[in-house]
């Protein structure tokens, strides 16, 4: 199928041709009308100029009286009204952002539909799965790093049986009487 110029291009070409024809037809008529109107404009200017000068002289004092009021109004406009309007416009722009984004998406989809194309669906689940996997990996790494390291403990020897201690048993258990020396403060035993 051969594609021809879009309707917009055809309309632009027709409009350009019509404009050229209209300009060529109206140019002599406009110059003739200008020559006819010039004397009337000159006489009107001559009559109105003195009236305007007199009005200027009469209104100058009134304008000078309103000057401070105009200055005050201008300052209030700059300091009070303009910032409020700007803030309202910013708020409106921020609040309408979702609606504008939706309108933009719908307009793009409508344009694609007019062209005969289908809009591409955005897949978000791969991003979600990737984020979940990254979070799981970070959790495992944090768990490994924070896990307490096992400490090496040496086993304590099992205590032997405890007997009732008497004087004879105490020297036998400490071995004081075996090598012939006695501990300070102990009495020498038989032997």
C-alpha positions as CSV (number, residue, x, y, z in Angstrom):
1,X,0.0,0.0,0.0
2,X,1.4,3.3,-1.0
3,X,1.2,6.1,1.6
4,X,0.4,9.5,0.4
5,X,0.9,12.9,2.1
6,X,-1.0,13.2,5.4
7,X,-4.1,15.4,5.4
8,X,-2.3,18.0,7.4
9,X,0.4,18.5,4.7
10,X,-2.3,18.6,2.0
11,X,-4.3,21.2,4.0
12,X,-1.1,23.3,4.6
13,X,-0.3,23.3,0.8
14,X,-3.9,24.4,0.0
15,X,-3.8,27.1,2.6
16,X,-0.5,28.5,1.3
17,X,-2.0,28.6,-2.3
18,X,-5.1,30.3,-1.0
19,X,-3.1,32.9,0.9
20,X,-1.0,33.7,-2.1
21,X,-4.1,34.2,-4.3
22,X,-5.8,36.3,-1.6
23,X,-2.8,38.5,-1.1
24,X,-2.4,39.1,-4.8
25,X,-6.1,40.0,-5.2
26,X,-6.2,42.3,-2.1
27,X,-3.0,44.2,-2.6
28,X,-4.2,46.7,-5.2
29,X,-7.5,47.2,-3.2
30,X,-5.7,47.9,0.0
31,X,-3.4,50.5,-1.5
32,X,-6.4,52.2,-3.1
33,X,-8.3,52.2,0.2
34,X,-5.2,53.7,1.9
35,X,-5.1,56.6,-0.5
36,X,-8.8,57.3,0.1
37,X,-8.6,57.2,3.9
38,X,-5.4,59.3,4.3
39,X,-7.2,62.7,4.0
40,X,-9.8,61.7,6.6
41,X,-7.2,60.5,9.0
42,X,-5.3,63.8,8.7
43,X,-8.4,65.9,9.3
44,X,-9.4,63.8,12.3
45,X,-5.9,64.1,13.8
46,X,-6.0,67.9,13.3
47,X,-9.4,68.1,15.2
48,X,-8.6,65.6,18.0
49,X,-5.1,66.9,18.9
50,X,-6.2,70.1,20.6
51,X,-8.9,68.2,22.5
52,X,-6.3,65.7,23.7
53,X,-4.0,68.5,24.8
54,X,-6.7,70.2,26.8
55,X,-7.7,66.8,28.5
56,X,-4.1,66.2,29.4
57,X,-3.8,69.6,31.1
58,X,-7.0,69.1,33.0
59,X,-6.2,65.5,34.1
60,X,-2.6,66.0,35.1
61,X,-3.4,67.1,38.7
62,X,-5.8,64.2,39.2
63,X,-3.2,61.8,37.9
64,X,-0.6,63.3,40.3
65,X,-3.1,62.8,43.2
66,X,-3.6,59.1,42.4
67,X,0.1,58.5,42.0
68,X,0.8,57.5,45.6
69,X,-2.4,55.3,45.7
70,X,-1.2,53.5,42.5
71,X,2.2,53.0,44.0
72,X,0.7,51.5,47.2
73,X,-1.5,49.2,45.1
74,X,1.5,48.2,43.0
75,X,3.5,47.3,46.1
76,X,0.6,45.3,47.6
77,X,0.2,43.5,44.3
78,X,3.9,42.6,44.3
79,X,4.2,41.7,48.0
80,X,0.8,40.1,48.7
81,X,-1.0,39.0,45.6
82,X,1.7,37.7,43.4
83,X,3.3,35.4,46.0
84,X,-0.2,34.0,46.8
85,X,-1.0,33.4,43.2
86,X,2.4,31.8,42.6
87,X,1.9,29.5,45.6
88,X,-1.6,28.6,44.5
89,X,-0.3,27.8,41.0
90,X,2.5,25.6,42.4
91,X,0.0,23.8,44.6
92,X,-2.3,23.3,41.7
93,X,0.5,22.0,39.6
94,X,1.6,19.5,42.3
95,X,-1.9,18.3,42.9
96,X,-2.7,17.9,39.3
97,X,0.6,16.0,38.5
98,X,-1.1,12.5,38.7
99,X,-3.9,13.6,36.5
100,X,-1.6,15.2,34.0
101,X,0.6,12.0,33.9
102,X,-2.5,9.9,33.3
103,X,-3.7,12.3,30.6
104,X,-0.2,12.1,29.0
105,X,-0.3,8.3,29.0
106,X,-3.8,8.1,27.6
107,X,-2.9,10.6,24.9
108,X,0.1,8.5,23.9
109,X,-2.0,5.4,23.9
110,X,-4.7,7.1,21.8
111,X,-2.1,8.3,19.3
112,X,-0.7,4.7,19.0
113,X,-4.2,3.4,18.6
114,X,-4.8,5.9,15.8
115,X,-1.6,4.7,14.1
116,X,-2.8,1.2,14.4
117,X,0.0,0.2,16.9
118,X,-0.6,-1.4,20.3
119,X,0.8,0.3,23.4
120,X,3.6,-1.6,25.1
121,X,2.6,-2.8,28.5
122,X,5.2,-2.0,31.2
123,X,6.2,-5.1,33.1
124,X,6.9,-4.3,36.7
125,X,7.2,-7.8,38.2
126,X,10.8,-8.4,37.1
127,X,11.8,-5.3,39.0
128,X,9.9,-6.4,42.1
129,X,11.5,-9.9,41.9
130,X,14.9,-8.4,41.6
131,X,14.3,-6.2,44.6
132,X,13.1,-9.1,46.6
133,X,16.2,-11.2,45.7
134,X,18.5,-8.4,46.5
135,X,16.8,-7.9,49.9
136,X,17.0,-11.6,50.6
137,X,20.7,-11.6,49.8
138,X,21.3,-8.6,52.0
139,X,19.5,-10.3,54.8
140,X,21.5,-13.5,54.5
141,X,24.8,-11.5,54.4
142,X,23.7,-9.5,57.5
143,X,22.8,-12.7,59.3
144,X,26.2,-14.3,58.5
145,X,28.0,-11.2,59.7
146,X,26.1,-10.8,62.9
147,X,26.1,-14.5,63.9
148,X,28.1,-15.0,67.1
149,X,31.3,-16.8,66.6
150,X,31.6,-20.0,68.7
151,X,34.2,-19.6,71.5
152,X,36.7,-22.3,72.2
153,X,36.3,-23.4,75.8
154,X,38.5,-25.9,77.5
155,X,36.6,-28.5,79.5
156,X,37.1,-28.2,83.2
157,X,38.3,-31.4,85.0
158,X,35.7,-33.3,86.7
159,X,36.1,-32.9,90.5
160,X,37.1,-36.0,92.4
161,X,34.9,-37.4,95.2
162,X,34.9,-35.4,98.4
163,X,35.6,-37.2,101.7
164,X,35.1,-36.1,105.1
165,X,38.3,-34.5,106.2
166,X,40.0,-35.3,109.4
167,X,43.5,-34.4,110.5
168,X,45.0,-37.5,109.2
169,X,43.1,-37.3,106.0
170,X,44.0,-33.7,105.5
171,X,47.7,-34.5,105.6
172,X,47.3,-37.5,103.4
173,X,45.3,-35.6,100.9
174,X,47.7,-32.6,100.8
175,X,50.7,-34.8,100.7
176,X,52.3,-32.9,103.6
177,X,53.6,-36.0,105.3
178,X,55.0,-37.7,102.3
179,X,58.1,-35.8,101.7
180,X,58.9,-35.0,105.3
181,X,58.1,-31.3,105.2
182,X,55.3,-29.8,106.9
183,X,53.3,-26.8,106.0
184,X,53.6,-23.8,108.3
185,X,51.1,-23.9,111.1
186,X,50.5,-27.6,111.0
187,X,51.6,-29.8,113.8
188,X,54.1,-32.5,113.1
189,X,52.4,-35.9,112.9
190,X,53.7,-39.2,114.1
191,X,56.0,-40.3,111.8
